[in-house]
Amino acid sequence: MSPNPAAGLKPVLFVLTSHGRKGDSGQSTGYYLGEVTHPLAELEAAGIAVEFASIQGGEPPVDGADVDDATNARYWNDPRFREAVRQTLPLHDADASRYSAIFFAGGHGAMWDFPNSPAVQRVTREIYEAGGVVGAVCHGPAALVEVTLSDGAYLVAGKRVSAFTDDEERAVKLEGVVPFLLASRLSARGAQHQPAPDWTSQVVVDGRLVTGQNPQSASVVGAAMRELLLAPASA
C-alpha cells in the first residue's frame, strides 16, 4: 500500500463570515456555499483534514446554497458537514500552530467582518510566518487587506493576487453597497491584482499565497492549496 502523502499534515482552517446583511440594502448574505464545498472537495480527496471557524463562531449565515450543484448537494446533505458548519470555532479562539493553512471563503458578508478582525489578522500572520499556506477566493481576500507581517509590511504588498473584480461588483450592482471595492483596496495595499474577464476562472499563486477571483475559481484554489501542502519540503 502506498503511503498517504497527507499523513501527519496539520489540518487546514476554513474561515467563514458571520455577517448576514448587505449593508443597508436589506438583502441577506453570508458565506457562499460553493466557495466552501469546492475547495473542500479538492482537499478531502487528498486526505487533507479541514476544520471550520467563523468570525463569531457557531452557525454562520449561508448564501448561494445552490443544491443543483452536485458538490454543494453532496455536502449539504451530509450530516457531518452540516454539523461541522453548525458549530464553527470562534476565530479568536483558534491556535494558529494547529494548522498547516488557512482559507477564507467568500460571500459578500466577508466584506464587512473579515477586514478589521484582529483574529483574522493574528491567525493569518502566524500561519503564514510559520511557513503555512494562505488561501482565499472571491470576496474571501477581503481578509487580507489589513493583514500585516511582523515587520509591519502588508502581507499582500508586492504579491500577485486575484479577487472579485471591481467590474464584477458593478455587474451585480453592489458597488455602492459594499464598504469598499476589493480589488482596488488590495491594489492600494501594494498587491499586483491580476484580473481575468468577468465570471471566468482565475487563480494566482504567489509563493504560499493562493487567491481566486470568483466562484468559478473555487475548485482550482483548493487544488492549488493541495499541491502546495503536499509538495516535498525541499521543493
Secondary structure, 3 states (H helix, E strand, C coil): CCCCCCCCCCCEEEEECCCCECCCCCCECCEECHHHHHHHHHHHHCCCCEEEEECCCECCCEECCCCCCHHHHHHHCCHHHHHHHHCEEEHHHCCHHHCCEEEECCCCCHHHHCCCCHHHHHHHHHHHHCCCEEEEECCHHHHHCCCECCCCCECCCCCEECCCCHHHHHHCCCCCCCCCCHHHHHHHCCCEECCCCCCCCCEEEECCEEEECCHHHHHHHHHHHHHHHHCCCCC
